[in-house]
Amino acid sequence: MPDSLISLTPEQKQIVACDLSPGESLKVVAFAGTGKTSILVEYAKARPQLRFLYLAFNKSVQLEAAQKFPANVTARTSHSLAFGIKGYKHKDRLVSGFRAGTVMDALELDKFEDAKFTIDTLYRYLISASPKVARQHIPYQAKTFYEQCKEPMPDFVNLANRLGRLMCDGSDERIGMLHDGYLKLYQLSSPVLHYDCILLDEAQDINPVTSAFVMAQARPGLRPKAASIILVGDTHQQIYSFRGAKDTLENIQTSKTLFLTRSFRFDNKVARIANMVLGIFKGEKKKVVGTPGAKTGKPEWDPEHYTVIARTNAAIFDKAVQLCRTRKIGFVGGIQGYRLQTIKDVYHLFAHQTGRIMDPFIKRFPEYGDLKAYVEAVEDVELLSVCRVVENYKFSIPQLVRMITEKAVDVKDAQVLLTTAHKSKGLEWPNVHLMGDFQPLIEKDELVDPKTIEPDEFNLVYVAMTRTISRLRFDKESNIPLFIRKVKEVTAAGGKKSESSSDSL
């Protein structure tokens, strides 16, 4: 054992000591802040004779990991693997997504909804493990929409296939190649990855298209010697179901399962609340354990330096309006990721100023009411959030967007950082303030029924609250403090010890 293992916890040592034979797989369930990447580094260091592939969820994680891992580990993303084989020849026509208006024209469709559901059907196929487009890839919103309209539903399997062919053959310059398009082509080619062991990080958010070609490396027949595979992640941090991510960590059967429950980020008070959320709403039996020593020596809440985490961009806009006159505000990931230009464009449609609209998609709607009807019909949550901002602030929008843009500073210079829960994942800050737009945990003085709520909504609460290192506060609109009190009352009534609660930790 290398010297570095002396400081590892018993759980970590058990993982590092777990040898895998060719074709075997290990599942590591790692709660928030438990140092999962660090333990993968130690695992690879302990086996210098093996060649490892570390598959990261995104480019920034890949680059960071490349600095940490030893020389026997190659850090990549699934898209970077696919690009060299299937994406490179399309490098001049890569696009991040399709616009409904463009697809309407390319496929000669009559309605925005027809185009949107065609795009969604193709997207769902591209990130699936399926070899062909099928009815299962048609979004349920499409079926609901046409039933309500009392109209026959178009053949979206055929339309998605037509759009996919245009994407691949480049015969229509309006239709480029999606990054998930060349990833799908890569998966269908049954690639062989020449590594002894594959480390799949953030496995709970990996799309089926990636898990399909990764797990194939462990099966006999594809290669002379099967690879071993380690999947690492936290089921309760799956927050990308809306993009089609299936919980690979939960769904794939592995040879062995081990756990990381000791968080090095936060103390036992935060851990206790996280366990309340996971135990009550997710049925989790394991408990995350906070850093020993509670808050000894930790600073009090710093009103001049903290991070605001919200569920939606709309709540971030509200907070930016409130703070930008008196604080230096910064946007995690950059201000361009918070849809201020889209807010301006939707406002111009709302104000009948179509000549000022930059987005060609929004420009195609004759009236604001047409756009609103469309986003409600297709359940476009992000655009619906933008519409709510416009309806709330109305004719103040141009001035407010200009003020926020002018006042925003670089993250390193900010007094208050603003971010959504999705963008906060993997990050941490000393002082965290949670906004009140997360899924309510209490309704009518009763705990909400988890069967009626998407699991991702509870996961977002868990992800957001576990970003804190020192202090956690809740917005006055949040009912998480009420939830904490309710659980403690029930616990006390059951004869167990109750503790005081407050709106901050």
C-alpha positions in Angstrom: 0.0 0.0 0.0 1.3 3.5 -0.9 2.0 5.9 2.0 -1.0 8.1 0.9 -3.4 5.3 2.0 -2.5 5.9 5.6 -4.7 9.0 5.8 -7.7 7.4 4.1 -10.9 6.4 5.9 -11.8 2.7 6.2 -14.4 3.1 3.4 -11.8 4.6 1.1 -9.2 2.0 1.9 -11.7 -0.7 1.1 -12.3 0.8 -2.3 -8.6 1.2 -3.1 -8.0 -2.4 -2.0 -10.8 -3.8 -4.3 -9.1 -5.7 -7.1 -11.2 -6.4 -10.2 -10.7 -9.2 -12.6 -11.3 -8.6 -16.4 -15.0 -8.2 -17.0 -15.8 -7.3 -13.3 -17.4 -4.1 -12.3 -17.5 -2.0 -9.1 -20.2 0.5 -8.1 -19.1 3.2 -5.7 -22.0 5.2 -4.3 -20.5 8.4 -3.1 -22.5 11.1 -1.2 -21.9 14.8 -1.6 -18.4 16.0 -0.7 -17.0 12.5 0.0 -13.9 12.9 -2.2 -14.8 10.4 -5.0 -12.3 11.8 -7.5 -9.5 11.6 -4.9 -10.2 8.0 -4.3 -10.1 7.2 -8.0 -6.7 8.9 -8.1 -5.5 6.6 -5.3 -7.0 3.6 -6.9 -5.0 4.3 -10.1 -1.8 5.1 -8.2 -2.0 1.7 -6.5 -2.0 0.0 -9.9 0.7 1.6 -12.0 0.8 -1.5 -14.2 -2.7 -1.0 -15.5 -3.9 1.5 -18.2 -7.0 3.5 -17.0 -9.5 5.6 -18.9 -11.3 8.2 -16.8 -14.5 9.4 -18.4 -15.6 12.8 -17.1 -19.1 14.3 -17.3 -17.9 17.5 -19.0 -14.7 19.2 -20.4 -14.0 21.3 -17.3 -14.0 18.2 -15.1 -11.8 16.4 -17.6 -9.2 19.1 -17.6 -9.2 19.3 -13.8 -8.9 15.5 -13.5 -6.0 15.4 -16.0 -3.9 17.5 -13.5 -4.7 15.1 -10.6 -4.4 11.6 -12.1 -1.1 9.7 -12.5 0.5 9.0 -15.9 -1.3 5.7 -16.3 -4.7 7.4 -16.6 -6.1 9.1 -19.7 -8.9 11.6 -18.9 -11.5 12.1 -21.6 -15.1 12.9 -22.1 -17.4 10.6 -24.1 -17.7 13.3 -26.8 -14.0 13.7 -27.1 -13.6 10.0 -27.7 -16.3 10.1 -30.4 -15.1 13.3 -32.1 -11.8 11.8 -33.2 -13.6 8.8 -34.9 -17.0 10.2 -36.0 -17.2 13.9 -35.3 -14.0 15.2 -37.0 -15.3 15.1 -40.6 -18.3 17.2 -39.5 -16.1 19.8 -37.6 -17.2 22.6 -39.9 -20.9 22.0 -39.4 -21.2 21.3 -35.7 -24.2 23.0 -33.9 -25.3 22.9 -30.3 -29.0 22.4 -31.2 -31.8 22.7 -33.7 -34.3 25.5 -33.9 -37.9 24.7 -34.4 -38.2 27.3 -37.2 -35.3 25.9 -39.1 -36.6 22.4 -38.9 -40.1 23.6 -40.0 -38.5 25.0 -43.2 -36.2 22.0 -43.8 -38.9 19.4 -43.4 -41.7 21.6 -44.8 -43.8 21.3 -41.6 -46.9 23.5 -40.8 -46.6 24.0 -37.1 -43.9 24.9 -34.6 -45.2 22.1 -32.4 -44.6 19.6 -35.2 -41.0 20.7 -35.5 -40.4 20.9 -31.7 -41.6 17.3 -31.2 -39.6 16.1 -34.2 -36.5 17.6 -32.6 -37.3 16.1 -29.2 -37.9 12.6 -30.7 -34.5 12.7 -32.5 -32.8 14.0 -29.3 -34.3 11.2 -27.2 -33.1 8.6 -29.8 -29.6 10.1 -30.0 -29.0 9.8 -26.2 -30.6 6.3 -26.0 -28.9 3.0 -26.4 -31.4 2.0 -29.1 -30.1 1.1 -32.6 -33.1 2.7 -34.4 -35.7 5.5 -33.8 -38.8 4.0 -32.3 -42.2 5.2 -30.9 -40.6 5.0 -27.4 -38.6 8.1 -28.3 -41.6 10.3 -28.9 -42.0 12.6 -25.9 -45.2 12.1 -23.8 -46.0 15.8 -24.2 -46.5 15.2 -28.0 -49.1 12.5 -27.4 -50.9 14.7 -24.8 -50.8 17.8 -27.1 -52.4 16.1 -30.1 -55.0 14.4 -28.0 -56.0 17.8 -26.5 -56.1 19.4 -30.0 -58.1 16.4 -31.3 -55.7 16.1 -34.2 -53.9 13.1 -35.5 -50.3 12.9 -34.3 -47.7 13.2 -37.1 -45.4 10.2 -37.8 -42.6 11.5 -35.6 -40.5 8.4 -36.1 -40.4 9.1 -39.8 -39.8 12.8 -39.3 -37.0 12.2 -36.8 -35.4 9.8 -39.3 -35.6 12.4 -42.0 -34.1 15.0 -39.8 -31.3 12.6 -38.7 -30.4 11.9 -42.4 -30.1 15.6 -43.1 -27.9 15.9 -40.0 -25.6 13.1 -41.1 -25.4 13.7 -44.9 -25.1 17.5 -44.8 -27.4 17.9 -47.8 -29.2 20.8 -46.3 -26.8 23.5 -45.0 -29.4 24.7 -42.5 -29.1 21.4 -40.6 -25.7 20.9 -38.9 -24.3 18.0 -37.0 -25.2 17.8 -33.3 -22.5 16.8 -30.7 -24.9 14.0 -29.6 -25.2 13.1 -33.3 -21.6 12.0 -33.7 -21.7 10.4 -30.3 -24.6 8.2 -31.4 -22.7 7.3 -34.6 -19.7 6.4 -32.4 -21.9 4.1 -30.2 -23.4 2.4 -33.2 -19.9 1.6 -34.5 -19.2 -0.7 -31.5 -15.9 1.0 -30.5 -13.2 -0.9 -28.7 -11.5 1.1 -25.9 -8.0 -0.2 -25.3 -7.8 0.2 -21.6 -7.6 -2.3 -18.7 -10.0 -0.4 -16.5 -12.6 2.3 -17.2 -13.5 4.8 -14.5 -17.0 6.3 -15.2 -17.5 9.4 -13.1 -20.9 11.0 -12.3 -22.5 7.8 -13.5 -25.9 8.9 -12.3 -26.0 11.5 -15.1 -24.5 9.5 -17.9 -26.8 9.1 -20.9 -27.6 5.5 -22.0 -25.7 6.1 -25.3 -22.5 6.4 -23.3 -23.2 3.7 -20.7 -23.9 1.3 -23.6 -20.5 1.5 -25.3 -18.7 1.7 -21.9 -20.4 -1.4 -20.4 -19.9 -3.3 -23.7 -16.1 -3.2 -22.9 -16.7 -5.6 -20.0 -18.6 -8.2 -22.0 -16.8 -11.1 -23.7 -16.6 -11.0 -27.5 -15.9 -7.3 -28.3 -12.2 -7.5 -27.3 -9.8 -10.3 -26.5 -9.6 -9.3 -22.8 -12.6 -7.6 -21.2 -12.0 -4.4 -19.3 -13.0 -3.9 -15.7 -15.2 -0.9 -14.9 -15.7 1.3 -11.9 -18.9 3.4 -11.8 -18.8 6.3 -9.3 -21.6 8.7 -8.4 -24.5 9.6 -6.3 -28.0 8.6 -7.3 -29.4 11.5 -5.4 -27.4 14.0 -7.5 -29.1 12.9 -10.7 -30.5 16.2 -11.9 -30.5 15.8 -15.7 -33.4 13.5 -16.3 -35.0 16.3 -18.5 -32.1 15.7 -20.9 -32.7 12.0 -21.0 -30.1 10.9 -18.5 -31.0 7.5 -17.0 -29.5 6.6 -13.6 -26.7 4.3 -14.8 -25.6 3.9 -11.2 -29.0 2.7 -10.1 -29.9 0.6 -13.2 -26.7 -1.3 -14.0 -25.9 -4.4 -12.0 -22.3 -4.6 -11.0 -20.1 -7.4 -9.4 -19.5 -5.3 -6.2 -21.0 -2.2 -4.5 -19.1 0.0 -2.0 -20.0 3.3 -0.3 -18.5 6.6 0.6 -20.5 8.3 3.3 -18.1 10.6 5.1 -18.3 14.1 3.7 -15.3 16.3 4.0 -17.2 19.4 3.0 -19.8 20.1 5.6 -20.6 19.4 9.2 -23.1 17.1 10.9 -25.9 19.7 11.1 -26.0 20.0 7.3 -25.6 16.2 7.0 -28.6 15.7 9.3 -30.9 17.9 7.1 -29.6 16.2 3.9 -30.4 12.8 5.5 -33.9 14.1 6.3 -34.6 15.0 2.7 -33.1 11.7 1.3 -34.7 9.5 3.9 -38.2 10.9 3.7 -38.5 11.7 0.0 -36.0 9.2 -1.6 -36.3 6.3 0.8 -32.5 6.3 1.4 -31.3 4.1 4.3 -27.6 5.0 4.2 -26.7 8.2 6.1 -24.2 10.8 5.0 -21.8 11.8 7.9 -20.5 15.3 8.3 -17.0 16.4 9.1 -16.1 15.5 12.7 -15.8 18.5 15.1 -19.0 20.2 13.9 -18.5 23.9 13.4 -15.6 24.5 15.8 -13.7 27.5 14.6 -15.8 28.1 11.5 -16.7 31.7 10.7 -20.2 33.2 11.2 -22.3 34.2 8.2 -20.5 36.8 6.0 -23.1 39.3 4.7 -20.5 40.7 2.2 -19.5 37.4 0.6 -22.0 34.6 -0.1 -23.5 32.5 -2.9 -27.2 32.5 -3.9 -28.5 29.2 -5.3 -31.9 29.1 -7.0 -33.9 26.5 -8.8 -34.7 28.7 -11.8 -33.2 31.5 -13.9 -36.2 33.5 -13.1 -35.4 33.6 -9.4 -31.8 34.4 -10.2 -33.1 37.4 -12.2 -35.2 38.5 -9.2 -32.2 38.3 -6.9 -29.9 40.1 -9.4 -32.4 43.0 -9.6 -32.5 43.2 -5.8 -28.7 43.1 -5.3 -27.0 44.7 -8.2 -27.5 48.3 -6.9 -25.7 47.6 -3.7 -23.4 44.6 -4.3 -20.9 43.4 -6.8 -22.6 40.4 -8.3 -21.1 37.6 -10.3 -22.7 34.8 -12.3 -21.3 31.3 -11.9 -20.4 30.0 -15.3 -20.7 33.5 -16.8 -23.6 35.8 -17.3 -24.2 34.5 -20.8 -25.6 31.3 -19.3 -28.6 33.1 -17.6 -30.6 33.9 -20.7 -30.6 37.7 -20.4 -30.7 38.1 -24.2 -33.6 35.7 -24.4 -35.4 37.8 -21.8 -34.8 40.9 -23.9 -36.1 39.2 -27.0 -39.3 37.9 -25.4 -39.8 41.4 -23.9 -39.6 42.9 -27.4 -42.2 40.5 -28.6 -44.3 41.3 -25.6 -43.9 45.1 -26.3 -44.6 44.7 -30.1 -41.0 45.7 -30.9 -40.4 42.7 -33.3 -37.7 44.7 -35.2 -35.4 44.5 -32.1 -35.7 40.7 -31.7 -32.3 39.0 -32.2 -33.4 35.4 -31.9 -34.9 34.2 -35.3 -37.0 31.6 -33.5 -38.7 34.1 -31.3 -39.0 36.5 -34.2 -41.3 34.0 -36.1 -44.1 34.4 -33.5 -46.6 37.1 -34.6 -47.7 37.9 -31.0 -46.4 37.3 -27.5 -49.6 35.2 -26.8 -48.6 32.8 -29.6 -45.2 32.2 -28.0 -46.8 31.7 -24.6 -49.2 29.2 -26.0 -46.4 27.4 -27.7 -44.1 27.1 -24.6 -47.1 25.9 -22.5 -48.1 23.3 -25.2 -44.6 21.8 -25.5 -43.8 22.3 -21.8 -40.6 24.3 -22.4 -39.8 25.0 -18.8 -36.9 27.4 -19.5 -38.8 29.6 -21.9 -41.8 29.5 -19.6 -39.6 30.9 -16.9 -38.5 33.7 -19.2 -42.1 34.5 -19.9 -42.8 34.8 -16.2 -39.9 37.3 -15.8 -41.2 39.4 -18.7 -44.8 39.4 -17.3 -43.6 40.3 -13.9 -41.3 43.2 -14.8 -43.0 44.3 -18.1 -41.7 47.6 -19.4 -38.8 47.7 -16.9 -37.1 44.8 -18.6 -34.7 46.8 -20.9 -33.5 49.0 -18.0 -33.1 46.1 -15.6 -31.2 43.9 -18.1 -28.9 46.8 -18.9 -28.3 47.5 -15.2 -27.5 43.8 -14.4 -25.2 43.5 -17.4 -23.3 46.7 -16.4 -23.1 45.8 -12.7 -22.0 42.2 -13.1 -18.3 41.5 -12.4 -16.0 38.5 -12.8 -16.7 35.7 -10.3 -13.4 36.3 -8.5 -14.3 40.0 -7.9 -17.9 39.4 -6.8 -19.3 39.9 -3.3 -22.4 37.8 -4.1 -22.3 34.9 -6.5 -25.5 33.9 -8.3 -26.1 30.4 -9.7 -28.8 27.8 -10.3 -28.7 24.4 -8.6 -27.8 22.8 -11.9 -24.8 25.0 -12.4 -23.7 24.7 -8.8 -23.2 20.9 -9.0 -19.6 19.9 -8.1 -18.8 23.3 -6.6 -18.7 24.5 -3.0 -18.7 27.8 -1.1 -18.3 28.9 2.6 -21.7 30.7 2.7 -24.7 29.5 0.8 -28.2 31.2 0.6 -31.0 29.0 -0.8 -33.8 30.8 -2.7 -37.4 29.8 -2.1 -38.3 28.5 -5.6 -37.3 24.9 -5.0 -39.9 22.2 -4.7 -41.9 22.7 -1.5 -41.3 20.0 1.0 -44.4 20.9 3.0 -47.9 21.7 1.7 -50.9 22.4 3.9 -48.8 21.6 7.0 -48.1 18.1 5.6 -45.1 16.5 4.0 -45.5 16.3 0.2 -46.1 12.9 -1.3 -42.9 11.9 -3.1 -44.9 9.7 -5.5 -46.4 12.9 -7.0 -43.1 14.7 -7.6 -40.2 14.1 -10.0 -37.3 12.7 -8.0 -35.0 15.2 -9.6 -36.8 18.0 -7.7 -35.7 16.5 -4.3 -32.3 15.8 -5.7 -31.9 19.5 -6.6 -32.7 20.5 -3.0 -30.1 18.0 -1.8 -27.5 19.2 -4.3 -28.1 22.9 -3.5 -27.9 22.5 0.3 -24.7 20.4 0.2 -22.7 23.1 -1.7 -22.0 24.8 1.7 -18.8 24.5 3.6 -19.6 26.6 6.6 -23.0 28.3 6.7 -26.4 27.6 5.1 -29.3 30.1 5.0 -32.7 29.9 3.6 -34.7 32.6 1.8 -37.8 33.9 3.6 -40.0 32.2 0.9 -38.3 28.8 1.5 -40.3 26.2 3.5 -37.2 24.1 4.2 -37.0 25.5 7.8 -40.7 24.5 8.3 -39.8 21.1 6.9 -37.0 20.7 9.4 -39.2 21.8 12.3 -42.0 19.4 11.2 -39.6 16.4 11.0 -38.1 17.2 14.4 -41.6 17.5 15.9 -42.6 14.1 14.5 -39.3 12.7 15.8 -39.8 14.2 19.2 -43.3 12.9 19.4 -41.9 9.4 18.6 -39.9 9.6 21.8 -36.6 10.6 20.2 -34.4 13.5 20.9 -35.5 16.8 19.2 -33.2 19.7 18.4 -33.8 23.4 17.9 -34.0 24.7 14.4 -33.6 28.0 12.7 -33.6 29.6 9.3 -29.8 29.3 9.1 -27.2 26.8 10.0 
